[in-house]
Amino acid sequence: MTNNTMTTGSTTWVAVGPAGAVGSIHREPDGFHVELFGRRSTGGVFPSLGSAKSAVHAAMGPLADRPEFRAH
């Protein structure tokens, strides 16, 4: 099995902060779908993995450290 990179080979990334998993990003044909755990609505669809990661980080609040994104 090959090692996944952040932009190829994976379809899901889990965002992990100091308190645990905070959300996930799923690659779909129309873009990158963000799901924020513990929220009623999803974070939306973004055109790039970078913009999706930024959206997850922004949703964590202004003083939150950037989460680690783990490919699955």
Biopython code that builds the backbone (N, CA, C, O; Angstrom):
import numpy as np
from Bio.PDB.StructureBuilder import StructureBuilder

atoms = [
    (1, "MET", "N", (0.853, -1.177, 0.000)),
    (1, "MET", "CA", (0.000, 0.000, 0.000)),
    (1, "MET", "C", (0.895, 1.237, 0.000)),
    (1, "MET", "O", (1.916, 1.265, 0.688)),
    (2, "THR", "N", (0.522, 2.243, -0.759)),
    (2, "THR", "CA", (1.304, 3.465, -0.825)),
    (2, "THR", "C", (0.883, 4.429, 0.261)),
    (2, "THR", "O", (-0.217, 4.330, 0.804)),
    (3, "ASN", "N", (1.757, 5.354, 0.569)),
    (3, "ASN", "CA", (1.487, 6.379, 1.574)),
    (3, "ASN", "C", (0.616, 7.467, 0.959)),
    (3, "ASN", "O", (0.940, 7.973, -0.115)),
    (4, "ASN", "N", (-0.478, 7.838, 1.611)),
    (4, "ASN", "CA", (-1.367, 8.900, 1.122)),
    (4, "ASN", "C", (-0.725, 10.261, 1.322)),
    (4, "ASN", "O", (-0.032, 10.491, 2.313)),
    (5, "THR", "N", (-0.960, 11.162, 0.377)),
    (5, "THR", "CA", (-0.523, 12.542, 0.546)),
    (5, "THR", "C", (-1.731, 13.377, 0.880)),
    (5, "THR", "O", (-2.851, 12.867, 0.890)),
    (6, "MET", "N", (-1.532, 14.639, 1.150)),
    (6, "MET", "CA", (-2.634, 15.501, 1.539)),
    (6, "MET", "C", (-3.533, 15.864, 0.361)),
    (6, "MET", "O", (-4.648, 16.335, 0.589)),
    (7, "THR", "N", (-3.104, 15.667, -0.891)),
    (7, "THR", "CA", (-3.946, 16.061, -2.005)),
    (7, "THR", "C", (-4.308, 14.911, -2.929)),
    (7, "THR", "O", (-5.197, 15.075, -3.765)),
    (8, "THR", "N", (-3.659, 13.743, -2.818)),
    (8, "THR", "CA", (-4.003, 12.619, -3.670)),
    (8, "THR", "C", (-4.067, 11.348, -2.848)),
    (8, "THR", "O", (-3.457, 11.250, -1.783)),
    (9, "GLY", "N", (-4.808, 10.380, -3.349)),
    (9, "GLY", "CA", (-4.844, 9.080, -2.719)),
    (9, "GLY", "C", (-5.807, 8.943, -1.562)),
    (9, "GLY", "O", (-6.014, 7.828, -1.084)),
    (10, "SER", "N", (-6.395, 10.004, -1.097)),
    (10, "SER", "CA", (-7.341, 9.939, 0.011)),
    (10, "SER", "C", (-8.618, 10.661, -0.374)),
    (10, "SER", "O", (-8.614, 11.571, -1.204)),
    (11, "THR", "N", (-9.696, 10.242, 0.237)),
    (11, "THR", "CA", (-10.948, 10.938, 0.003)),
    (11, "THR", "C", (-11.488, 11.559, 1.281)),
    (11, "THR", "O", (-12.463, 12.309, 1.236)),
    (12, "THR", "N", (-10.868, 11.259, 2.429)),
    (12, "THR", "CA", (-11.321, 11.808, 3.703)),
    (12, "THR", "C", (-10.128, 12.216, 4.553)),
    (12, "THR", "O", (-9.121, 11.512, 4.619)),
    (13, "TRP", "N", (-10.262, 13.365, 5.198)),
    (13, "TRP", "CA", (-9.272, 13.839, 6.169)),
    (13, "TRP", "C", (-10.022, 14.174, 7.448)),
    (13, "TRP", "O", (-11.084, 14.795, 7.395)),
    (14, "VAL", "N", (-9.496, 13.779, 8.582)),
    (14, "VAL", "CA", (-10.103, 14.085, 9.873)),
    (14, "VAL", "C", (-9.276, 15.183, 10.529)),
    (14, "VAL", "O", (-8.050, 15.096, 10.591)),
    (15, "ALA", "N", (-9.957, 16.217, 11.017)),
    (15, "ALA", "CA", (-9.303, 17.325, 11.717)),
    (15, "ALA", "C", (-9.270, 17.000, 13.202)),
    (15, "ALA", "O", (-10.310, 16.785, 13.824)),
    (16, "VAL", "N", (-8.063, 16.967, 13.766)),
    (16, "VAL", "CA", (-7.900, 16.620, 15.168)),
    (16, "VAL", "C", (-7.247, 17.784, 15.904)),
    (16, "VAL", "O", (-6.145, 18.212, 15.562)),
    (17, "GLY", "N", (-7.947, 18.288, 16.921)),
    (17, "GLY", "CA", (-7.431, 19.356, 17.759)),
    (17, "GLY", "C", (-7.046, 18.810, 19.123)),
    (17, "GLY", "O", (-7.083, 17.597, 19.331)),
    (18, "PRO", "N", (-6.677, 19.683, 20.059)),
    (18, "PRO", "CA", (-6.266, 19.241, 21.396)),
    (18, "PRO", "C", (-7.331, 18.433, 22.143)),
    (18, "PRO", "O", (-6.997, 17.584, 22.969)),
    (19, "ALA", "N", (-8.607, 18.693, 21.856)),
    (19, "ALA", "CA", (-9.692, 17.987, 22.546)),
    (19, "ALA", "C", (-10.193, 16.776, 21.769)),
    (19, "ALA", "O", (-11.137, 16.117, 22.206)),
    (20, "GLY", "N", (-9.588, 16.469, 20.635)),
    (20, "GLY", "CA", (-10.019, 15.334, 19.824)),
    (20, "GLY", "C", (-10.487, 15.765, 18.446)),
    (20, "GLY", "O", (-10.198, 16.876, 18.002)),
    (21, "ALA", "N", (-11.211, 14.883, 17.772)),
    (21, "ALA", "CA", (-11.682, 15.161, 16.413)),
    (21, "ALA", "C", (-12.711, 16.298, 16.429)),
    (21, "ALA", "O", (-13.642, 16.297, 17.236)),
    (22, "VAL", "N", (-12.530, 17.255, 15.536)),
    (22, "VAL", "CA", (-13.432, 18.407, 15.468)),
    (22, "VAL", "C", (-14.221, 18.459, 14.167)),
    (22, "VAL", "O", (-15.216, 19.179, 14.076)),
    (23, "GLY", "N", (-13.791, 17.707, 13.164)),
    (23, "GLY", "CA", (-14.492, 17.720, 11.893)),
    (23, "GLY", "C", (-13.812, 16.826, 10.885)),
    (23, "GLY", "O", (-12.823, 16.159, 11.186)),
    (24, "SER", "N", (-14.359, 16.823, 9.684)),
    (24, "SER", "CA", (-13.770, 16.033, 8.614)),
    (24, "SER", "C", (-13.979, 16.734, 7.283)),
    (24, "SER", "O", (-14.853, 17.587, 7.127)),
    (25, "ILE", "N", (-13.142, 16.341, 6.331)),
    (25, "ILE", "CA", (-13.223, 16.861, 4.967)),
    (25, "ILE", "C", (-13.331, 15.654, 4.051)),
    (25, "ILE", "O", (-12.566, 14.698, 4.178)),
    (26, "HIS", "N", (-14.288, 15.701, 3.125)),
    (26, "HIS", "CA", (-14.516, 14.596, 2.197)),
    (26, "HIS", "C", (-14.389, 15.112, 0.772)),
    (26, "HIS", "O", (-15.039, 16.089, 0.401)),
    (27, "ARG", "N", (-13.542, 14.451, -0.034)),
    (27, "ARG", "CA", (-13.415, 14.839, -1.439)),
    (27, "ARG", "C", (-14.588, 14.254, -2.213)),
    (27, "ARG", "O", (-14.850, 13.053, -2.142)),
    (28, "GLU", "N", (-15.289, 15.101, -2.949)),
    (28, "GLU", "CA", (-16.418, 14.704, -3.783)),
    (28, "GLU", "C", (-16.200, 15.301, -5.169)),
    (28, "GLU", "O", (-15.356, 16.184, -5.326)),
    (29, "PRO", "N", (-16.938, 14.843, -6.174)),
    (29, "PRO", "CA", (-16.753, 15.392, -7.525)),
    (29, "PRO", "C", (-16.959, 16.906, -7.618)),
    (29, "PRO", "O", (-16.332, 17.559, -8.452)),
    (30, "ASP", "N", (-17.830, 17.474, -6.771)),
    (30, "ASP", "CA", (-18.114, 18.910, -6.845)),
    (30, "ASP", "C", (-17.228, 19.757, -5.936)),
    (30, "ASP", "O", (-17.388, 20.977, -5.899)),
    (31, "GLY", "N", (-16.309, 19.151, -5.210)),
    (31, "GLY", "CA", (-15.423, 19.910, -4.330)),
    (31, "GLY", "C", (-15.162, 19.166, -3.033)),
    (31, "GLY", "O", (-15.354, 17.953, -2.949)),
    (32, "PHE", "N", (-14.730, 19.891, -2.038)),
    (32, "PHE", "CA", (-14.391, 19.323, -0.741)),
    (32, "PHE", "C", (-15.484, 19.685, 0.262)),
    (32, "PHE", "O", (-15.700, 20.862, 0.550)),
    (33, "HIS", "N", (-16.166, 18.682, 0.790)),
    (33, "HIS", "CA", (-17.265, 18.874, 1.739)),
    (33, "HIS", "C", (-16.706, 18.861, 3.150)),
    (33, "HIS", "O", (-15.950, 17.962, 3.519)),
    (34, "VAL", "N", (-17.079, 19.861, 3.936)),
    (34, "VAL", "CA", (-16.630, 19.975, 5.321)),
    (34, "VAL", "C", (-17.773, 19.599, 6.250)),
    (34, "VAL", "O", (-18.894, 20.086, 6.104)),
    (35, "GLU", "N", (-17.482, 18.738, 7.192)),
    (35, "GLU", "CA", (-18.433, 18.374, 8.236)),
    (35, "GLU", "C", (-17.811, 18.754, 9.568)),
    (35, "GLU", "O", (-16.706, 18.318, 9.892)),
    (36, "LEU", "N", (-18.518, 19.561, 10.334)),
    (36, "LEU", "CA", (-18.038, 19.985, 11.646)),
    (36, "LEU", "C", (-18.790, 19.191, 12.699)),
    (36, "LEU", "O", (-20.015, 19.282, 12.786)),
    (37, "PHE", "N", (-18.080, 18.419, 13.493)),
    (37, "PHE", "CA", (-18.709, 17.551, 14.483)),
    (37, "PHE", "C", (-19.369, 18.376, 15.577)),
    (37, "PHE", "O", (-18.836, 19.397, 16.012)),
    (38, "GLY", "N", (-20.545, 17.917, 16.017)),
    (38, "GLY", "CA", (-21.266, 18.600, 17.082)),
    (38, "GLY", "C", (-22.072, 19.795, 16.624)),
    (38, "GLY", "O", (-22.565, 20.564, 17.449)),
    (39, "ARG", "N", (-22.215, 19.964, 15.312)),
    (39, "ARG", "CA", (-23.001, 21.084, 14.767)),
    (39, "ARG", "C", (-24.130, 20.537, 13.918)),
    (39, "ARG", "O", (-24.003, 19.475, 13.309)),
    (40, "ARG", "N", (-25.222, 21.256, 13.880)),
    (40, "ARG", "CA", (-26.390, 20.802, 13.112)),
    (40, "ARG", "C", (-26.147, 20.866, 11.613)),
    (40, "ARG", "O", (-26.610, 19.994, 10.878)),
    (41, "SER", "N", (-25.435, 21.877, 11.148)),
    (41, "SER", "CA", (-25.204, 22.014, 9.714)),
    (41, "SER", "C", (-23.750, 21.707, 9.389)),
    (41, "SER", "O", (-22.868, 21.783, 10.245)),
    (42, "THR", "N", (-23.529, 21.361, 8.139)),
    (42, "THR", "CA", (-22.161, 21.109, 7.704)),
    (42, "THR", "C", (-21.474, 22.429, 7.391)),
    (42, "THR", "O", (-22.119, 23.474, 7.304)),
    (43, "GLY", "N", (-20.189, 22.371, 7.227)),
    (43, "GLY", "CA", (-19.409, 23.565, 6.939)),
    (43, "GLY", "C", (-19.506, 24.033, 5.501)),
    (43, "GLY", "O", (-19.116, 25.162, 5.201)),
    (44, "GLY", "N", (-20.013, 23.206, 4.605)),
    (44, "GLY", "CA", (-20.171, 23.628, 3.221)),
    (44, "GLY", "C", (-19.256, 22.886, 2.273)),
    (44, "GLY", "O", (-18.615, 21.901, 2.642)),
    (45, "VAL", "N", (-19.205, 23.383, 1.020)),
    (45, "VAL", "CA", (-18.386, 22.799, -0.035)),
    (45, "VAL", "C", (-17.357, 23.834, -0.466)),
    (45, "VAL", "O", (-17.682, 25.008, -0.641)),
    (46, "PHE", "N", (-16.111, 23.391, -0.635)),
    (46, "PHE", "CA", (-15.020, 24.296, -0.973)),
    (46, "PHE", "C", (-14.287, 23.792, -2.209)),
    (46, "PHE", "O", (-14.247, 22.586, -2.452)),
    (47, "PRO", "N", (-13.704, 24.701, -2.997)),
    (47, "PRO", "CA", (-13.065, 24.305, -4.256)),
    (47, "PRO", "C", (-11.713, 23.619, -4.095)),
    (47, "PRO", "O", (-11.256, 22.939, -5.014)),
    (48, "SER", "N", (-11.065, 23.786, -2.942)),
    (48, "SER", "CA", (-9.744, 23.187, -2.752)),
    (48, "SER", "C", (-9.604, 22.635, -1.337)),
    (48, "SER", "O", (-10.328, 23.034, -0.425)),
    (49, "LEU", "N", (-8.669, 21.717, -1.173)),
    (49, "LEU", "CA", (-8.410, 21.154, 0.143)),
    (49, "LEU", "C", (-7.911, 22.243, 1.092)),
    (49, "LEU", "O", (-8.284, 22.258, 2.265)),
    (50, "GLY", "N", (-7.093, 23.128, 0.609)),
    (50, "GLY", "CA", (-6.582, 24.220, 1.446)),
    (50, "GLY", "C", (-7.680, 25.114, 1.985)),
    (50, "GLY", "O", (-7.654, 25.493, 3.155)),
    (51, "SER", "N", (-8.648, 25.455, 1.141)),
    (51, "SER", "CA", (-9.739, 26.312, 1.607)),
    (51, "SER", "C", (-10.637, 25.563, 2.587)),
    (51, "SER", "O", (-11.167, 26.165, 3.522)),
    (52, "ALA", "N", (-10.813, 24.261, 2.385)),
    (52, "ALA", "CA", (-11.600, 23.465, 3.321)),
    (52, "ALA", "C", (-10.907, 23.394, 4.686)),
    (52, "ALA", "O", (-11.563, 23.514, 5.720)),
    (53, "LYS", "N", (-9.592, 23.200, 4.691)),
    (53, "LYS", "CA", (-8.846, 23.173, 5.951)),
    (53, "LYS", "C", (-8.951, 24.511, 6.674)),
    (53, "LYS", "O", (-9.109, 24.546, 7.894)),
    (54, "SER", "N", (-8.864, 25.594, 5.939)),
    (54, "SER", "CA", (-8.987, 26.924, 6.544)),
    (54, "SER", "C", (-10.368, 27.129, 7.150)),
    (54, "SER", "O", (-10.497, 27.751, 8.204)),
    (55, "ALA", "N", (-11.404, 26.609, 6.491)),
    (55, "ALA", "CA", (-12.766, 26.738, 7.012)),
    (55, "ALA", "C", (-12.932, 25.974, 8.323)),
    (55, "ALA", "O", (-13.572, 26.471, 9.250)),
    (56, "VAL", "N", (-12.367, 24.782, 8.410)),
    (56, "VAL", "CA", (-12.440, 24.011, 9.659)),
    (56, "VAL", "C", (-11.743, 24.780, 10.769)),
    (56, "VAL", "O", (-12.276, 24.905, 11.871)),
    (57, "HIS", "N", (-10.555, 25.293, 10.482)),
    (57, "HIS", "CA", (-9.806, 26.045, 11.487)),
    (57, "HIS", "C", (-10.580, 27.285, 11.932)),
    (57, "HIS", "O", (-10.656, 27.567, 13.128)),
    (58, "ALA", "N", (-11.146, 28.017, 10.996)),
    (58, "ALA", "CA", (-11.908, 29.226, 11.332)),
    (58, "ALA", "C", (-13.118, 28.895, 12.201)),
    (58, "ALA", "O", (-13.464, 29.660, 13.101)),
    (59, "ALA", "N", (-13.759, 27.765, 11.938)),
    (59, "ALA", "CA", (-14.942, 27.387, 12.706)),
    (59, "ALA", "C", (-14.623, 27.049, 14.156)),
    (59, "ALA", "O", (-15.513, 27.038, 15.007)),
    (60, "MET", "N", (-13.361, 26.774, 14.433)),
    (60, "MET", "CA", (-12.950, 26.426, 15.796)),
    (60, "MET", "C", (-12.877, 27.648, 16.713)),
    (60, "MET", "O", (-12.828, 27.508, 17.935)),
    (61, "GLY", "N", (-12.871, 28.837, 16.127)),
    (61, "GLY", "CA", (-12.828, 30.049, 16.936)),
    (61, "GLY", "C", (-11.520, 30.798, 16.751)),
    (61, "GLY", "O", (-10.542, 30.234, 16.260)),
    (62, "PRO", "N", (-11.497, 32.076, 17.144)),
    (62, "PRO", "CA", (-10.351, 32.942, 16.848)),
    (62, "PRO", "C", (-9.052, 32.586, 17.577)),
    (62, "PRO", "O", (-7.979, 32.939, 17.087)),
    (63, "LEU", "N", (-9.100, 31.921, 18.695)),
    (63, "LEU", "CA", (-7.871, 31.625, 19.442)),
    (63, "LEU", "C", (-7.448, 30.161, 19.337)),
    (63, "LEU", "O", (-6.478, 29.752, 19.975)),
    (64, "ALA", "N", (-8.157, 29.376, 18.548)),
    (64, "ALA", "CA", (-7.856, 27.950, 18.431)),
    (64, "ALA", "C", (-6.594, 27.706, 17.607)),
    (64, "ALA", "O", (-6.354, 28.381, 16.606)),
    (65, "ASP", "N", (-5.795, 26.738, 18.039)),
    (65, "ASP", "CA", (-4.662, 26.301, 17.236)),
    (65, "ASP", "C", (-5.186, 25.555, 16.020)),
    (65, "ASP", "O", (-6.254, 24.943, 16.059)),
    (66, "ARG", "N", (-4.423, 25.615, 14.946)),
    (66, "ARG", "CA", (-4.817, 24.898, 13.729)),
    (66, "ARG", "C", (-4.803, 23.397, 14.026)),
    (66, "ARG", "O", (-3.841, 22.891, 14.604)),
    (67, "PRO", "N", (-5.871, 22.676, 13.631)),
    (67, "PRO", "CA", (-5.915, 21.232, 13.890)),
    (67, "PRO", "C", (-4.950, 20.487, 12.969)),
    (67, "PRO", "O", (-4.510, 21.013, 11.946)),
    (68, "GLU", "N", (-4.639, 19.274, 13.349)),
    (68, "GLU", "CA", (-3.861, 18.384, 12.496)),
    (68, "GLU", "C", (-4.858, 17.672, 11.595)),
    (68, "GLU", "O", (-5.909, 17.232, 12.061)),
    (69, "PHE", "N", (-4.541, 17.553, 10.313)),
    (69, "PHE", "CA", (-5.421, 16.881, 9.356)),
    (69, "PHE", "C", (-4.821, 15.530, 9.012)),
    (69, "PHE", "O", (-3.718, 15.452, 8.470)),
    (70, "ARG", "N", (-5.542, 14.471, 9.324)),
    (70, "ARG", "CA", (-5.065, 13.105, 9.120)),
    (70, "ARG", "C", (-5.846, 12.459, 7.984)),
    (70, "ARG", "O", (-7.073, 12.375, 8.022)),
    (71, "ALA", "N", (-5.108, 12.007, 6.974)),
    (71, "ALA", "CA", (-5.745, 11.336, 5.827)),
    (71, "ALA", "C", (-6.211, 9.945, 6.224)),
    (71, "ALA", "O", (-5.515, 9.219, 6.934)),
    (72, "HIS", "N", (-7.400, 9.586, 5.757)),
    (72, "HIS", "CA", (-7.961, 8.253, 6.024)),
    (72, "HIS", "C", (-8.429, 7.623, 4.743)),
    (72, "HIS", "O", (-8.932, 6.500, 4.755)),
]
sb = StructureBuilder()
sb.init_structure("model")
sb.init_model(0)
sb.init_chain("A")
sb.init_seg("    ")
for serial, (resi, resn, name, xyz) in enumerate(atoms, 1):
    if name == "N":
        sb.init_residue(resn, " ", resi, " ")
    sb.init_atom(name, np.array(xyz, "f"), 0.0, 1.0, " ", f" {name:<3s}", serial, name[0])
structure = sb.get_structure()
